[in-house]
Amino acid sequence: MQDYLMTLLGGLAITLQLTAFSLLLGVLMAAGMTWVLERRIPVATQLVQLWVLVFTGTPLLIQIFLIYYGPGQFEWLKAGPLWPLLKQPWFCAVLALGFNTATYSTRLYKGALDAIPAGEVEACRALGFSAGQTLWMKTRHAARRLVPAYSNEVILVLKGSSLASTITIMDIMGLAQRLNAQTYDTLAVFTVAGALYLTMNGLLTIGFRWCERRALAFQS
Amino acid sequence: MLSLLLDAAWMTLGLALASLVGGMALALAFSAAELSKQRALVWPVATLTTLIRGLPELLVVLFIYFGSTQVLFLITGEYVEFSPFACGVLALSLLFASYATQTLRAALNAVPAGQRLAAQALGLGKGHTFFRIVLPQAWRHALPGLGNQWLVLLKDTALVSLIGVNEMMRQAQMASASTYEPFTWYAAAALIYLAISLVSEFGLKQAARYTRRYGG
């Protein structure tokens, strides 16, 4: 058991890196897409809606495969300047996970903004705020309510990062699968791997609970 | 090639529907256990569903597929391989149930206690009260949540390709390996998933309207 734990801990850094970089990409993209939806920019709004439809309607696994294996079909892409990046599994995994979480985050952000009472927006208008200032006010108010929903999304990304093992990345899940193939000691290997994921998710949940209490302190 | 992919799409649907049936049965049993007054029933079920929700879906699928063989080996000393389809359905059912239990429990709690008391006052039996009085009213609250979980389940079926069930994802993998056109085949499979999701969403909207037909 202890040997297994030591081996699997070797993948911890990659799992955490994948999660962190995907979340970073996801937050940046989601902020942009929410801004487009909120300001109702023509054409861009429809494109974002189509993007959300496609990424929420298809499995993450197929998105990972499409991004990792897909470009190999096109010679012009292989000759292009992006190929050194696109042939790296790590980069593709972050891209797929990031796109995926960006889509779900966009939905969350937009939902949180829409949930702000109309009276607050009217108050902003009465005070002579510009459209940008109003959006900033809405963002700050929405952010507080967003914490519980976003913590779920972070856990989903951490769990989703295990799919990176399918494109040869040796994260915790990848190492667990290799160990399982070497030892056939499935129950022990996967129990240790599962315990690692549960610990990480538990710590994340506790951390977010703390943030939630602070962010929502104004309510109590 | 395309006809193979379409055949595999039926397999995906079959997997998803079988897991939906299994998952709903499990979820009903789990939420009944969680709502019961016996502590001995509440704790194991709550622990199991919480654990499964914290684990990566891929881990659950692989654990059940490889683990079931090992358990049987430890008990009987014989090496038996379980069918990937059955293991896939079991894993997906468990995953579905561990999320759906929460939805169902909340929905059952949302039915006013007076309804149960009224049924009791009329002398209806326990089973009758649950299936004919409480459950029909709970669906209205449960449907939006369960609908979302069905969409998640549909997408999770892709994971079962990794244990060798010949569903759409695996068919797309094989097609792209033999034609060297990975983009085309994965995109085609993705479009079929998208189509199934859209049809489901439409159906769920209709169903939601049906459950609200008496107002409210």
HADDOCK unambig.tbl for C-alpha pairs under 7 A between the chains (distance, minus, plus):
assign (segid A and resid 54 and name CA) (segid B and resid 194 and name CA) 6.77 0.50 0.50
assign (segid A and resid 57 and name CA) (segid B and resid 193 and name CA) 6.68 0.50 0.50
assign (segid A and resid 57 and name CA) (segid B and resid 194 and name CA) 4.79 0.50 0.50
assign (segid A and resid 57 and name CA) (segid B and resid 197 and name CA) 5.80 0.50 0.50
assign (segid A and resid 58 and name CA) (segid B and resid 155 and name CA) 6.32 0.50 0.50
assign (segid A and resid 58 and name CA) (segid B and resid 190 and name CA) 5.66 0.50 0.50
assign (segid A and resid 58 and name CA) (segid B and resid 193 and name CA) 5.61 0.50 0.50
assign (segid A and resid 58 and name CA) (segid B and resid 194 and name CA) 5.63 0.50 0.50
assign (segid A and resid 59 and name CA) (segid B and resid 155 and name CA) 4.53 0.50 0.50
assign (segid A and resid 59 and name CA) (segid B and resid 156 and name CA) 6.72 0.50 0.50
assign (segid A and resid 59 and name CA) (segid B and resid 158 and name CA) 6.66 0.50 0.50
assign (segid A and resid 61 and name CA) (segid B and resid 158 and name CA) 6.77 0.50 0.50
assign (segid A and resid 62 and name CA) (segid B and resid 186 and name CA) 6.59 0.50 0.50
assign (segid A and resid 62 and name CA) (segid B and resid 190 and name CA) 6.73 0.50 0.50
assign (segid A and resid 66 and name CA) (segid B and resid 183 and name CA) 6.04 0.50 0.50
assign (segid A and resid 66 and name CA) (segid B and resid 186 and name CA) 5.88 0.50 0.50
assign (segid A and resid 69 and name CA) (segid B and resid 182 and name CA) 6.07 0.50 0.50
assign (segid A and resid 70 and name CA) (segid B and resid 182 and name CA) 5.13 0.50 0.50
assign (segid A and resid 70 and name CA) (segid B and resid 183 and name CA) 3.98 0.50 0.50
assign (segid A and resid 71 and name CA) (segid B and resid 183 and name CA) 6.75 0.50 0.50
assign (segid A and resid 73 and name CA) (segid B and resid 180 and name CA) 6.82 0.50 0.50
assign (segid A and resid 73 and name CA) (segid B and resid 181 and name CA) 5.52 0.50 0.50
assign (segid A and resid 73 and name CA) (segid B and resid 182 and name CA) 6.38 0.50 0.50
assign (segid A and resid 73 and name CA) (segid B and resid 183 and name CA) 6.36 0.50 0.50
assign (segid A and resid 159 and name CA) (segid B and resid 55 and name CA) 6.75 0.50 0.50
assign (segid A and resid 159 and name CA) (segid B and resid 56 and name CA) 4.44 0.50 0.50
assign (segid A and resid 160 and name CA) (segid B and resid 56 and name CA) 6.68 0.50 0.50
assign (segid A and resid 162 and name CA) (segid B and resid 56 and name CA) 6.68 0.50 0.50
assign (segid A and resid 186 and name CA) (segid B and resid 66 and name CA) 6.17 0.50 0.50
assign (segid A and resid 186 and name CA) (segid B and resid 67 and name CA) 5.56 0.50 0.50
assign (segid A and resid 186 and name CA) (segid B and resid 70 and name CA) 6.91 0.50 0.50
assign (segid A and resid 187 and name CA) (segid B and resid 67 and name CA) 5.56 0.50 0.50
assign (segid A and resid 190 and name CA) (segid B and resid 63 and name CA) 6.30 0.50 0.50
assign (segid A and resid 194 and name CA) (segid B and resid 55 and name CA) 6.08 0.50 0.50
assign (segid A and resid 197 and name CA) (segid B and resid 55 and name CA) 6.20 0.50 0.50
assign (segid A and resid 198 and name CA) (segid B and resid 54 and name CA) 5.46 0.50 0.50
assign (segid A and resid 198 and name CA) (segid B and resid 55 and name CA) 6.21 0.50 0.50
assign (segid A and resid 201 and name CA) (segid B and resid 54 and name CA) 6.35 0.50 0.50
